[in-house]
Amino acid sequence: MADTQTQEETFTLDEILTSLKMVHRLILWNDEVNTFDHVIHCLMKYLDYSENQAEKIAWTVHNEGKCAVLEGSFTEMEIYRKILKQEGLTVSVE
């Protein structure tokens, strides 16, 4: 008989309430690791921004520390967060 363990994922009340909101934002944060070119490349490749739009976002992140780059459902934002995180970008969902 196989020993099967299931791992439970737990959420805080804040996380549950946040996930119930209709619109969520994907936030791109400034960091000291990624180059402008890499950020611009990722925004164009995964979020379908033009080079000009991606460059403006990169400058906003650089100057203000963060920028909302996408809005939608929690599930959708979470998918994009994971993709961009795999590229090394610092992202969160609000």
N, C-alpha and C positions, 0 to 999 in steps of 0.2 A: 504493500500500500504506500503510495507516494505521500510525502509530507508536504502539503501545500500551504504556504503562508500567504495571506493577503495583506498588503500594506494599505492602511487607511490614510487618506489625506484629510487633514483637519484644517478648518478655516476659522479665522477670527470673525467676530460679529461685524467689524468694519469691512472685512473682505467680502462677506456675504452681502451686506448692504450696498457696497460698491458694485458688486456684480449685478445687482438688481436695477441699477440705473439704466436708463434707455440708451444714453449716448456716452461712450467712453472715448478718451483721447489717448493716443500713443505719444508719449513724450520722449524726445531725443535730448539727452543731457550732454553738456560739454565734458570732455575728459582730456587728459594730457597724453593719450595714447594714439588716437586715430588722426590721420592726416585729413586735410580738407578734401583731397582727391578721393580718398577711400570713402568718406562720408557721402560725397556727391555721387560717386559710383553706386553705392548701396541705395541711395534715395531714388536714383534713376532706374536701377535694375529691379528693385522689389516694389517700389511704391509708384512707379511710372511717372515720376516728375521729369520735366524737361531739364536740361543742363542749367538753364538760367534760374528756374525755380529752385532746384537743388542747391545751387550756389547761394541764393538768398537765404535759404534755410540754414545752411552751414554757417553763414555769417551771423545770423540771428542767434544760433546756438553759441557761437564763439563770443559774441558780445553780451548776451543776456544770460548765458548759462544753461538755457534750455529752450525748447520750442515744441509745440504740439505739431506733429507731422501727419496725423491721420485721425479721423473720427469714425466711430461705428459701434457695433455690438462688442460686448466684453470678449466673446469668443473670437471674433475676428481680430480684435486688437491683440489678444494673447498670441494668436498665430503669428502675426507680424512681429510682435515683441521677440518671440523665440527665434525667428529667422534673422532679425537684425542683431540679436544677442550672439548668435552663432558667428556672425561676421565681425564680432568684437565691439559692436557699438553699445553704448550705455543707454538703455531704454527702459521705460516703465509705463504702466497703464493707470490712468486716473479716471 
